[in-house]
Amino acid sequence: MSASNRGRREGDWLRMGNGATTSADPRTGPDARRFAVGLAGFAVAVTVCALVLPAGEALTAVRVANATAVVVSTGVCAWAASRHHGIERWWRALMCVMLLIGAVMTVPYLFLVAEQGQAIPKYNAIALLILLLPPASGLAGLMLYPSEPFDVTIRGPTGRHDRYWLLVIVLDSLIVTGALALLAWIVILQGVVRPGIRSPTVLYSFGLTAVSLVQVLAVILVLAFRRLRRPSGLVVLGLGQLACVFSLLVQLDVQVRGATDYTHLFDLGYVVGPPMIALATLLPTTASASALGPGDADRPEAPARSPRRRWWQAALPYLPLLTASGFALATISQQRGLTVEMWGLLLLLFLTLARQVVTLADNLRLVDRVEEDQIALRHLAFHDPLTGLANRALFTDRLAHALNRQARAPGRLAVLFCDLDGFKHVNDTLGHAAGDELLRLTARRLRAAVRAADTVARFGGDEFAILLEADDPAEAARRLTDAVREPFLLADTYYVVRASTGMAVVEPAAEPVTAETLLHHADLAMYTAKAKGDGGLTLYTPRLASPDTLSALHTALGAAIRGDPAGGRLEVDYRPIVELISRTSVAHEARLTWHHPTLGTVPADRMLTAAASAGLAPALDDLLLQTACAHAADHQDAAGGPLPVHIPLSTAQLTGRDITRQILAAMDTTGVRPQTLVLELVGTSRTPDLHATARSLGRLHDLGVRISLARVGTTDTAPDALRILPVDMIVLHESLIAALTGTRHEPATAALSHGYLTAALRLGLTVIADGVADESTAARVHGIGCRQAAGRLFGDWHPERSGGLAAIRPRRQSPIERL
């Protein structure tokens, strides 16, 4: 068999095991119902003829009905087989062959009945061999009926190995049938059959009955010990075969008694049996996609076989075998020579031995599979499935062993942490498939750059760890970083990805260190290298463990966000923004403050840098938004309305993530109106695409959220921001206030600032002065057009103690619902 044919054949077996058909005719359901109705009417008509007509006419009518049923059923099976492919066609075709042989033999059978005038004619010896072919074909078709074992999780996907299991079913059916036949011979037939009756016809009827009974037992075994998605077809198939067996048993009884005629009503089994087999080929073996319910696709698989079911399957053939063997031995002990009982017992013992050999082969295959699965599971437990590198567990274990060896025989030992700086860009630009390919290529380069004795591991994401036992680990580390820096070919495009690498070295004379400590040191060094942004190598020193390093700030800030006191305390401070004429508070400005346990209050720019490099900026934004919105919901202005709150937001935060959804969620949780929020934009000069920022803010601005351009007058603000962004107000920086009010003599700055301020006023923007510390400054800023101001004159920053950080109130009406 060619490789392609063998692959197609194994695919057919696989589809059979999964209970799936390659193609199914959707008309088979209605056709099966119509055929079942016709079969019922046909059976009723034949029954009436058998009861009403005289004996001769009734015999002819029943035999013609039998021939008609076999011929029509053969055509139906052929039609059903033509509507399917693969294994679904094979089992239907074999049923068609079984009925076809019966249809071919029906014609001479009718001639014999007419010629001899007997209900049971005599056959010649040649016909006996031909008439035994249909049961063999039917049994083969039955073994191909789509099913799968209950313990498919142990056996794996059903395929060619499932034939062992099906062969066991055939052998079990033969053993049980043989044992029952031997019992029937010893207990009943041996004393009833007259010596003159042992003709080829009687032997044929006995053998045909036994072989047909094998099919019925095989159906029962498949239903009991196999899993079928739609067992109705197999049940109908078994009932059709059982109907034929019933008529065969009646015929055998008549022949044994030496009679030549019997009630023709018993021949109805020949009439309804073949059509029921044809009806089974019309029924679907699996539920079609259109017939599945909404939850059927997610329906869990059937449970595995219970131990009791396995015990019955193993013991089933031996129970009748032991009984028949006991009777046979008792009979053989009283006879001499080779008797029928002895031959039958030897045949049963041979079949039992064959079953044991097949079962042993299947068990050995299962043992091999279990061993392979254990090896695969062990490999998965200690290796990364994507790159094949060691995982954290295996790396930690090897590091611990290396440290133990280093304690006994001092030598240099180094651990490196590598983080790919451009991995996220590749993932976002080319997709996750390219990102996975980048990880695999990086793993291949790292393994090629170290010795076979060294360990390269992937800790998850784009982080790699390397264990080196070398005299010059710095040189090995440089080879690793250079290897990664070489261009990668991804999606037909070359990309250069740098690796920020941290290294911790254990010198021969160093104090003992644990694996966890060494990993932590390498991690600190890697974060320091990443903060530099040059994709270089950083060697761990004790200075990197101080609390003001970036890696230490990462750890502490993460703990503070989780509410861990070890990371310090995060608070939201507020200061008032006042109307210069009435001196009443018209808004509060919020800011997030981090109080470190050892460093005190961490500067805002330092906190934001640590948050951005550690990926914690979204969590800080959420804390600030939730707490500030809750603050606005609890405070009122002089008129009794909600007091607006200004929330600083870096424009860089609007790029790459959906801050709009985060803001809407905070408003929905706290119930504040969109008009209550003012987003203060900072860092517009560092924004690569102000138009993209404008699109992100557009939805919020349309809902009523106001936009403020902060720090105007510094290099932090882009000149085009006022033109591109949907700005409602601007906040003048205190350095610009000093130039405009004359407290600091800068003619050029003052002239440019006056032009900027005049443009803002003409656009109808609200102008807020920041850093107003005294009354004279307040008067000057009011004179140049500022309506509102903030600064020490009106109240400094202070934390809001009433609600605490992120004290979220119960949900109120959402801002969208209010609109």
C-alpha positions in Angstrom: 0.0 0.0 0.0 1.4 3.4 -0.9 2.0 6.1 1.7 -0.8 8.3 0.4 -3.3 5.4 0.4 -2.2 4.3 3.8 -2.6 7.9 5.1 -6.1 8.1 3.6 -7.0 4.7 5.2 -5.7 5.7 8.6 -7.7 9.0 8.2 -10.8 7.0 7.6 -10.3 5.0 10.7 -9.6 8.2 12.7 -12.9 9.7 11.4 -14.7 6.5 12.3 -13.3 6.7 15.8 -14.4 10.3 16.3 -17.9 9.4 15.1 -17.6 11.8 12.2 -18.5 11.4 8.5 -16.7 13.0 5.7 -20.0 13.8 4.1 -23.5 13.0 4.9 -26.7 13.4 2.9 -29.1 15.6 4.8 -32.0 13.8 3.1 -31.3 10.4 4.8 -33.4 11.4 7.8 -36.7 11.9 5.9 -35.9 8.9 3.6 -35.4 6.7 6.7 -38.8 7.7 8.0 -40.5 7.0 4.7 -38.8 3.7 4.4 -39.8 2.7 7.9 -43.4 3.5 7.2 -43.3 1.4 4.0 -41.6 -1.4 5.8 -44.4 -1.5 8.4 -47.1 -1.6 5.8 -45.2 -4.3 3.9 -44.8 -6.4 7.0 -48.5 -6.1 7.8 -49.5 -7.2 4.3 -47.2 -10.2 4.3 -48.6 -11.2 7.8 -52.1 -11.0 6.5 -51.2 -13.2 3.5 -49.5 -15.8 5.7 -52.6 -16.0 7.9 -55.4 -15.9 5.3 -54.1 -17.7 2.2 -53.9 -21.5 2.0 -50.7 -23.3 2.8 -49.3 -23.5 -0.7 -50.2 -20.0 -1.7 -49.0 -18.7 1.7 -45.6 -20.4 1.2 -45.3 -18.8 -2.3 -46.3 -15.4 -1.0 -43.9 -15.4 1.9 -41.0 -16.7 -0.3 -41.7 -14.0 -3.0 -42.0 -11.4 -0.2 -38.6 -12.6 1.1 -37.0 -12.3 -2.3 -38.6 -8.9 -2.9 -37.4 -7.6 0.5 -33.8 -8.8 -0.1 -33.6 -7.2 -3.6 -35.1 -3.9 -2.5 -33.0 -3.8 0.7 -29.9 -4.4 -1.4 -30.7 -1.4 -3.6 -31.4 0.8 -0.6 -28.1 -0.1 1.0 -26.3 0.6 -2.3 -28.0 4.0 -2.5 -27.2 4.9 1.1 -23.5 3.9 0.5 -23.3 6.2 -2.5 -24.3 9.1 -0.3 -21.3 8.8 2.0 -17.5 8.6 1.8 -14.8 7.0 3.8 -15.6 4.6 6.5 -19.3 5.5 6.4 -19.5 4.2 2.9 -17.5 1.0 3.7 -19.7 -0.4 6.4 -22.8 0.3 4.3 -21.3 -1.2 1.2 -20.4 -4.4 3.2 -24.1 -4.6 4.3 -25.0 -4.2 0.7 -22.7 -7.1 -0.3 -24.3 -9.3 2.4 -27.8 -8.6 1.1 -26.6 -8.9 -2.5 -25.4 -12.4 -2.0 -28.6 -13.3 -0.4 -30.5 -11.8 -3.3 -28.5 -13.8 -5.8 -29.2 -17.0 -3.9 -32.9 -16.3 -3.5 -33.7 -17.1 -7.2 -32.4 -20.8 -7.0 -33.9 -21.0 -3.6 -37.4 -20.2 -5.0 -36.9 -22.8 -7.8 -36.0 -25.4 -5.2 -39.0 -24.6 -3.2 -41.2 -24.8 -6.3 -39.5 -28.0 -7.5 -39.5 -29.9 -4.3 -42.7 -28.5 -2.9 -41.2 -28.2 0.6 -40.8 -25.2 2.8 -37.2 -26.3 3.5 -35.6 -27.6 0.4 -32.4 -29.7 0.3 -29.2 -28.0 -0.9 -26.1 -29.4 -2.5 -22.7 -29.2 -0.8 -21.4 -26.4 -3.1 -24.2 -24.0 -2.1 -23.3 -24.4 1.5 -20.0 -22.5 1.1 -21.5 -19.7 -0.9 -24.4 -19.2 1.5 -21.9 -18.7 4.4 -20.5 -15.6 2.8 -23.3 -13.1 3.7 -22.8 -13.4 7.5 -19.0 -12.9 7.1 -19.6 -9.7 5.0 -22.2 -8.5 7.5 -19.8 -9.1 10.5 -17.0 -7.1 8.7 -19.4 -4.3 8.1 -20.5 -4.3 11.7 -16.9 -3.9 12.8 -16.6 -0.8 10.7 -19.7 0.8 12.2 -18.5 4.2 13.6 -17.7 3.9 17.3 -14.9 4.5 19.7 -13.8 3.0 23.0 -14.9 4.6 26.3 -11.2 4.9 27.4 -10.2 6.9 24.4 -8.1 9.2 26.7 -5.9 6.2 27.4 -5.8 4.7 24.0 -5.4 8.0 22.2 -7.1 9.0 18.9 -8.7 5.9 17.5 -7.1 4.6 14.3 -5.4 1.4 13.2 -4.7 0.4 16.8 -8.4 0.3 17.5 -8.6 -2.8 15.3 -7.2 -4.8 18.2 -10.2 -3.9 20.2 -12.6 -4.8 17.3 -10.8 -8.1 16.8 -11.4 -8.9 20.5 -15.1 -8.2 19.9 -15.2 -10.7 17.0 -13.3 -13.3 19.0 -15.6 -12.8 22.0 -18.6 -13.2 19.8 -17.2 -16.4 18.3 -16.3 -17.8 21.8 -19.7 -17.0 23.3 -21.5 -18.4 20.2 -19.4 -21.5 20.1 -19.9 -22.1 23.8 -23.7 -21.8 23.4 -23.7 -24.0 20.3 -21.7 -26.7 22.2 -24.1 -26.5 25.1 -27.0 -26.7 22.7 -25.5 -29.8 21.0 -24.7 -31.6 24.3 -27.9 -30.7 26.2 -30.5 -30.7 23.4 -29.4 -31.6 19.9 -27.3 -34.7 20.6 -30.3 -36.6 21.9 -32.9 -35.2 19.5 -31.2 -35.4 16.1 -31.7 -38.8 14.5 -28.8 -40.3 12.8 -30.4 -40.1 9.4 -31.0 -36.4 9.8 -27.3 -35.3 9.9 -27.4 -34.1 6.3 -25.5 -31.2 4.7 -28.7 -29.2 4.9 -29.0 -29.6 8.6 -25.3 -28.8 9.1 -25.7 -25.7 6.9 -28.7 -24.5 8.9 -26.9 -25.1 12.2 -23.7 -23.3 10.9 -25.7 -20.4 9.4 -27.7 -20.0 12.6 -24.4 -19.9 14.6 -22.7 -17.4 12.3 -25.8 -15.2 12.3 -25.9 -15.4 16.1 -22.3 -14.2 16.1 -23.5 -11.0 14.4 -26.2 -10.4 17.0 -23.7 -10.9 19.8 -21.3 -8.6 18.2 -24.0 -5.9 18.0 -24.7 -6.4 21.7 -21.0 -6.2 22.6 -20.5 -3.0 20.6 -23.5 -1.4 22.2 -22.2 -2.4 25.7 -18.5 -1.7 25.4 -18.2 1.0 22.7 -19.3 4.6 22.6 -21.6 5.6 19.8 -22.9 9.1 19.2 -26.2 7.8 17.6 -26.7 4.1 18.6 -30.2 4.0 17.0 -28.8 2.7 13.7 -26.9 -0.1 15.3 -29.9 -1.1 17.4 -32.1 -1.3 14.2 -29.2 -3.3 12.5 -29.1 -5.8 15.4 -32.9 -6.2 15.4 -32.8 -7.0 11.7 -30.2 -9.6 12.2 -32.1 -11.0 15.3 -35.2 -11.3 13.1 -33.3 -13.5 10.6 -31.8 -15.6 13.5 -35.3 -16.2 14.9 -36.4 -17.6 11.5 -33.2 -19.7 11.2 -33.8 -21.2 14.7 -37.3 -22.2 13.7 -36.1 -23.7 10.5 -33.3 -25.6 12.4 -35.8 -26.9 14.9 -38.0 -28.2 12.1 -35.0 -29.9 10.4 -33.8 -31.5 13.6 -37.2 -33.0 14.2 -37.3 -34.3 10.6 -40.4 -32.3 9.6 -40.9 -30.9 6.1 -43.3 -28.1 6.9 -44.2 -25.5 9.6 -46.2 -22.3 10.1 -45.1 -19.8 7.5 -45.7 -16.9 9.9 -42.3 -17.8 11.4 -40.7 -16.8 8.0 -41.6 -13.2 8.7 -38.1 -12.8 10.1 -36.7 -13.3 6.6 -39.1 -10.7 5.3 -38.5 -7.9 7.8 -34.9 -8.6 8.7 -33.2 -7.4 5.4 -35.3 -4.2 5.3 -34.4 -3.4 8.9 -30.7 -3.8 8.0 -31.3 -1.4 5.0 -33.1 1.0 7.3 -30.0 1.1 9.6 -27.9 2.2 6.6 -30.3 5.2 6.1 -30.0 6.4 9.7 -27.2 8.8 10.5 -24.5 7.6 12.8 -23.7 11.1 14.1 -25.7 14.3 14.7 -25.4 16.6 11.8 -24.3 20.2 12.3 -27.9 21.5 11.6 -29.3 19.1 14.2 -27.0 20.1 17.0 -28.5 22.3 19.7 -27.0 25.5 21.0 -25.1 23.8 23.7 -24.2 20.6 21.9 -20.9 21.9 20.6 -19.6 22.5 24.1 -21.1 19.3 25.5 -18.5 17.3 27.5 -17.4 13.9 26.3 -18.9 10.8 27.9 -17.2 9.5 31.0 -14.6 6.8 30.7 -15.5 3.2 31.3 -16.1 2.2 34.9 -14.0 -0.6 36.5 -17.2 -2.8 36.6 -17.6 -2.4 32.8 -14.0 -3.3 32.2 -14.4 -6.4 34.5 -17.5 -7.6 32.6 -15.7 -7.1 29.2 -12.7 -9.2 30.4 -14.8 -12.0 32.0 -17.7 -12.2 29.5 -16.3 -14.9 27.1 -15.1 -17.1 29.9 -18.4 -17.5 31.7 -20.1 -19.5 28.9 -16.8 -21.1 28.0 -16.4 -22.6 31.5 -20.0 -23.8 31.5 -19.6 -25.4 28.1 -16.3 -26.9 29.0 -17.7 -28.6 32.0 -20.5 -30.2 30.1 -18.1 -31.2 27.3 -15.6 -32.8 29.6 -18.3 -34.7 31.3 -19.5 -36.0 28.0 -16.0 -36.8 26.6 -15.2 -38.9 29.7 -17.9 -41.3 28.8 -16.9 -41.6 25.1 -13.9 -42.8 23.1 -12.3 -41.4 20.1 -12.6 -38.0 18.5 -16.1 -36.8 19.1 -18.0 -33.7 18.1 -17.7 -32.4 21.7 -13.9 -32.8 21.7 -13.6 -31.0 18.3 -15.8 -28.2 19.6 -13.9 -27.8 22.8 -10.6 -27.7 20.9 -12.0 -25.0 18.7 -13.1 -22.9 21.7 -9.7 -23.3 23.3 -8.0 -22.1 20.1 -10.3 -19.1 19.9 -9.6 -18.3 23.6 -5.9 -18.5 23.0 -6.2 -16.2 20.0 -8.2 -13.7 22.2 -5.5 -13.8 24.8 -2.8 -13.2 22.2 -4.7 -10.2 20.8 -5.4 -8.8 24.3 -1.8 -9.2 25.2 -0.6 -7.4 22.1 -3.1 -4.6 22.8 -2.0 -4.4 26.5 1.6 -4.2 25.4 0.8 -1.4 23.0 -1.1 0.4 25.8 1.9 0.0 28.1 4.2 1.5 25.5 1.8 4.4 25.0 1.6 5.0 28.7 5.4 5.1 28.9 5.6 7.4 26.0 3.0 9.7 27.6 5.0 9.7 30.9 8.1 10.7 29.0 6.3 13.4 27.2 4.6 14.7 30.4 8.0 14.8 32.1 9.5 16.7 29.2 6.5 19.1 29.3 6.9 19.6 33.0 10.5 20.8 32.7 10.6 22.3 29.2 9.0 25.2 27.4 6.6 23.9 24.7 7.2 26.7 22.3 11.0 26.8 22.2 12.0 23.4 23.7 14.2 25.2 26.2 14.3 24.4 29.9 11.6 26.1 32.0 11.9 27.8 35.3 11.5 24.6 37.3 14.3 22.8 35.5 16.6 25.8 35.4 16.2 26.4 39.2 17.0 22.7 39.8 20.1 22.8 37.7 21.2 26.1 39.3 20.8 24.6 42.8 23.0 21.6 41.7 25.5 23.9 40.2 25.7 25.9 43.4 26.3 22.7 45.4 29.1 21.7 43.0 30.5 25.2 43.3 30.6 24.9 47.1 32.6 21.7 46.8 34.9 22.7 44.0 35.0 26.5 43.8 34.7 28.0 40.3 33.0 30.8 38.5 29.3 30.6 38.0 27.1 33.1 36.3 23.3 33.5 35.7 22.1 35.8 32.9 18.6 37.2 32.4 17.7 38.4 28.8 14.7 40.4 27.9 13.9 41.2 24.3 13.3 45.0 23.9 11.6 44.9 20.5 9.4 41.8 21.2 6.1 43.8 21.8 6.7 45.8 18.6 7.0 42.6 16.5 4.0 41.1 18.2 1.9 44.2 17.5 3.1 44.8 14.0 3.4 41.3 12.5 1.1 39.3 14.8 1.6 36.6 17.4 2.8 34.0 14.9 5.8 36.2 14.1 6.3 36.8 17.8 6.4 33.0 18.4 8.9 32.6 15.5 11.1 35.4 17.0 11.1 33.5 20.3 12.1 30.2 18.6 14.8 31.9 16.6 16.2 33.6 19.7 16.2 30.3 21.6 18.1 28.7 18.7 20.7 31.5 18.7 21.2 31.4 22.5 21.7 27.6 22.5 24.2 28.0 19.7 26.2 30.6 21.5 26.8 28.6 24.7 28.4 25.2 25.4 26.3 22.0 25.6 26.9 21.8 29.3 25.3 25.3 29.9 21.6 25.7 30.4 19.3 28.0 28.4 15.8 28.5 29.7 12.7 30.5 28.9 10.9 31.9 31.9 7.8 33.1 30.0 7.0 35.9 27.6 10.2 37.2 26.2 12.5 36.5 29.2 15.3 34.0 28.9 17.8 32.8 31.5 21.2 31.2 30.9 23.3 29.3 33.4 27.0 29.5 32.6 29.9 27.7 34.3 32.8 29.4 32.5 36.1 31.1 33.5 35.1 34.3 31.5 31.3 34.7 31.8 31.4 38.3 30.6 32.8 37.2 27.2 30.1 34.5 27.0 27.5 37.1 27.8 28.8 39.4 25.1 28.5 36.6 22.6 24.9 36.0 23.6 23.9 39.7 23.2 25.7 39.9 19.9 24.0 36.8 18.7 20.5 38.2 19.5 21.4 41.6 18.0 21.8 40.0 14.5 18.8 40.8 12.2 15.9 38.4 12.2 14.0 37.5 9.1 10.3 37.7 10.1 7.4 37.8 7.6 9.9 38.5 4.7 11.2 41.5 6.7 14.5 41.9 8.6 14.1 43.1 12.2 16.8 44.0 14.7 15.9 43.1 18.2 18.1 44.0 21.1 18.3 42.0 24.4 18.7 43.8 27.7 20.8 41.4 29.7 21.6 41.3 33.4 24.3 39.1 34.8 25.0 37.9 38.4 28.4 36.2 38.9 29.4 33.9 41.8 33.2 34.1 42.3 35.1 31.1 43.6 35.8 32.8 47.0 32.3 34.3 47.4 30.0 33.6 50.3 27.4 30.8 49.7 24.3 32.1 47.9 21.0 30.4 47.2 19.5 29.9 43.8 16.6 32.3 44.6 19.0 35.1 45.6 21.1 34.6 42.5 18.1 34.8 40.3 16.9 37.9 42.0 20.3 39.6 41.5 20.3 38.7 37.8 16.7 40.1 37.6 17.8 43.4 39.2 20.7 43.7 36.7 18.4 43.0 33.8 15.9 45.7 34.8 18.7 48.2 35.2 20.0 47.3 31.7 16.4 47.7 30.3 16.1 51.1 31.9 19.2 52.2 30.0 17.5 51.3 26.8 20.6 50.4 24.8 20.2 46.6 24.8 23.4 46.2 26.6 24.8 44.1 29.5 24.7 45.1 33.2 26.6 43.3 35.9 25.0 43.0 39.2 26.5 45.0 42.1 25.2 45.5 45.6 24.4 49.1 44.6 21.6 47.7 42.3 19.8 46.4 45.4 19.4 49.8 47.0 15.8 51.0 47.3 16.2 53.9 44.8 17.2 51.7 41.8 14.7 51.3 39.1 14.2 47.6 39.7 13.7 48.2 43.4 11.1 50.8 42.6 9.4 48.4 40.2 9.0 45.9 43.1 7.9 48.5 45.6 5.4 50.2 43.3 3.8 46.9 42.4 3.5 46.1 46.1 2.0 49.5 46.8 -0.6 49.0 44.1 -1.6 45.7 45.6 -2.0 47.4 49.0 1.1 45.7 50.5 2.5 48.0 53.2 6.0 46.9 52.2 5.7 49.0 49.1 4.6 52.1 50.8 1.4 54.1 50.4 -0.3 55.6 47.4 -2.5 58.7 48.0 -4.4 61.1 45.8 -3.8 64.7 46.8 -6.0 67.7 45.8 -5.7 71.4 45.5 -8.4 73.9 44.7 -8.7 75.9 41.5 -10.5 79.2 42.2 -12.4 81.9 40.4 -10.1 85.0 40.6 -13.0 87.4 41.1 -15.2 85.6 43.6 -12.3 83.5 45.1 -14.6 80.5 45.3 -13.4 77.0 44.4 -14.6 76.0 41.0 -12.7 72.7 40.7 -10.2 70.4 42.4 -7.0 69.2 40.7 -5.9 65.7 41.6 -2.4 64.1 41.6 -1.1 60.7 42.7 1.5 60.7 45.4 3.7 57.7 46.4 5.1 57.6 49.9 8.0 55.1 49.9 8.8 53.4 53.3 12.5 54.4 53.1 12.7 57.0 50.3 9.8 59.1 51.6 7.7 60.9 48.9 8.9 59.7 45.5 9.0 62.5 42.9 6.2 62.2 40.4 8.5 61.9 37.4 10.4 59.1 39.1 7.2 57.3 39.9 5.8 57.6 36.4 9.1 56.4 34.9 9.1 53.3 37.1 5.5 52.6 36.3 6.0 53.0 32.6 9.0 50.7 32.4 7.4 48.1 34.6 4.0 48.1 32.8 2.2 49.5 35.8 1.0 52.7 34.3 -2.5 51.3 33.6 -2.9 50.3 37.2 -1.9 53.7 38.5 -4.3 55.4 36.0 -7.1 53.2 37.3 -6.3 54.1 40.9 -6.2 57.8 40.1 -9.4 57.7 38.0 -11.4 55.7 40.4 -10.4 57.8 43.4 -10.7 61.1 41.7 -14.1 60.3 40.3 -15.3 59.1 43.7 -14.0 62.4 45.1 -15.9 64.4 42.5 -19.1 62.5 43.3 -18.8 63.4 47.0 -18.0 67.2 46.6 -20.2 70.1 45.5 -19.4 73.5 44.3 -20.8 76.8 45.7 -24.0 76.4 43.6 -24.7 72.9 45.0 -23.7 71.1 41.8 -20.9 68.5 41.4 -17.4 69.9 41.8 -15.3 69.2 38.7 -12.0 67.4 39.2 -8.9 67.9 37.0 -7.0 64.6 36.4 -3.5 64.7 34.9 -3.0 62.3 32.0 0.1 61.9 29.8 -0.7 61.9 26.1 1.7 58.9 25.8 -0.8 56.9 27.8 -3.4 57.4 25.1 -1.2 55.5 22.6 -1.3 51.7 22.5 -4.2 51.1 24.9 -7.8 52.0 25.3 -7.7 54.6 28.0 -11.2 55.7 26.8 -12.7 52.5 28.0 -10.9 52.8 31.3 -12.2 56.3 31.9 -15.8 55.3 31.0 -15.6 52.4 33.4 -14.5 54.7 36.2 -17.4 57.1 35.5 -19.8 54.2 35.3 -18.6 52.8 38.7 -18.8 56.1 40.6 -21.8 57.6 38.8 -20.2 61.0 38.0 -21.3 62.9 34.9 -18.8 63.4 32.1 -19.1 67.2 32.5 -17.5 66.8 35.9 -14.2 65.5 34.6 -11.4 67.6 33.1 -8.5 65.7 31.6 -5.2 67.6 32.0 -2.9 66.6 29.1 0.8 66.7 29.8 3.8 65.7 27.6 2.2 66.6 24.2 5.7 67.4 22.9 6.6 63.7 23.4 3.6 62.4 21.5 4.5 60.9 18.1 1.1 61.4 16.6 -1.1 64.2 17.9 -3.8 63.3 15.4 -4.2 59.8 16.9 -4.4 61.4 20.3 -7.1 63.7 19.1 -9.1 60.7 17.8 -8.8 59.0 21.2 -10.0 62.0 23.0 -12.8 62.7 20.5 -15.3 60.2 21.9 -14.8 61.5 25.5 -15.1 65.1 24.4 -18.3 64.3 22.5 -19.7 62.8 25.8 -19.0 66.0 27.7 -15.5 65.4 29.2 -13.5 68.6 29.0 -9.9 68.7 27.9 -7.2 70.9 29.4 -3.8 71.6 28.0 -1.4 71.7 31.0 2.1 73.1 31.4 1.7 75.7 28.6 4.9 77.7 28.4 7.4 74.8 28.7 9.0 72.5 26.2 6.7 69.8 27.5 3.9 71.3 25.4 3.8 71.0 21.6 2.9 74.2 19.7 0.5 72.3 17.5 -1.4 70.8 20.4 -3.8 73.8 20.6 -4.6 73.5 16.9 -5.1 69.6 16.7 -6.5 68.6 20.1 -10.1 69.3 21.2 -9.0 71.7 24.0 -11.4 73.6 26.2 -8.9 75.2 28.6 -5.2 75.8 29.0 -3.1 75.9 32.2 -0.2 78.4 32.1 3.0 77.2 33.8 4.4 79.4 36.6 7.5 80.1 34.5 5.3 81.6 31.8 3.3 83.5 34.4 6.6 85.1 35.6 7.4 86.2 32.0 3.9 87.6 31.3 3.5 89.5 34.6 7.0 91.0 34.5 8.3 89.3 37.6 11.1 87.9 35.4 12.4 90.0 32.6 12.3 87.9 29.4 11.1 90.2 26.5 11.1 87.5 23.8 9.3 85.0 25.9 6.8 87.6 27.0 6.1 88.6 23.4 5.6 85.0 22.2 3.5 84.2 25.3 1.2 87.2 24.7 0.5 86.0 21.2 -0.3 82.5 22.4 -2.5 83.8 25.2 -4.3 86.1 22.7 -5.0 83.2 20.4 -6.4 81.1 23.3 -8.7 83.9 24.4 -10.0 84.4 20.9 -10.8 80.7 20.7 -12.9 81.1 23.8 -10.7 78.8 25.9 -10.7 79.2 29.7 -7.2 80.2 30.9 -5.9 79.0 34.3 -2.8 80.4 35.9 -0.7 78.0 37.9 1.8 78.8 40.7 0.0 82.0 42.0 1.7 82.5 45.4 0.6 86.1 46.3 -2.0 88.7 45.8 0.1 90.9 43.4 0.6 87.9 41.1 -3.1 87.1 41.3 -4.0 90.7 40.2 -1.5 90.6 37.3 -2.7 87.2 35.9 -6.3 88.5 36.1 -5.3 91.5 34.1 -3.8 89.5 31.3 -7.1 87.5 30.9 -6.8 84.6 33.3 -10.2 83.8 34.8 -9.0 81.0 37.2 -5.9 80.2 39.1 -4.2 77.7 41.4 -1.3 78.0 43.8 -0.2 78.4 47.4 -2.3 81.6 47.7 -5.5 79.5 47.4 -4.4 76.3 49.2 -1.7 73.7 48.7 -1.8 70.0 48.0 -3.4 67.9 50.7 -4.7 64.3 50.7 -8.5 63.6 50.9 -8.9 61.6 54.1 -12.6 61.1 54.0 -12.8 58.4 51.4 -9.3 57.1 51.2 -7.6 55.8 48.1 -10.0 54.3 45.5 -12.9 54.4 47.9 -15.4 53.4 45.3 -19.1 54.1 45.9 -21.9 51.8 44.8 -22.8 52.0 41.2 -25.1 54.9 40.2 -26.6 55.8 36.8 -24.0 55.5 34.1 -22.9 58.7 32.3 -24.1 57.2 29.0 -27.5 56.5 30.6 -27.6 60.1 31.9 -26.9 61.4 28.4 
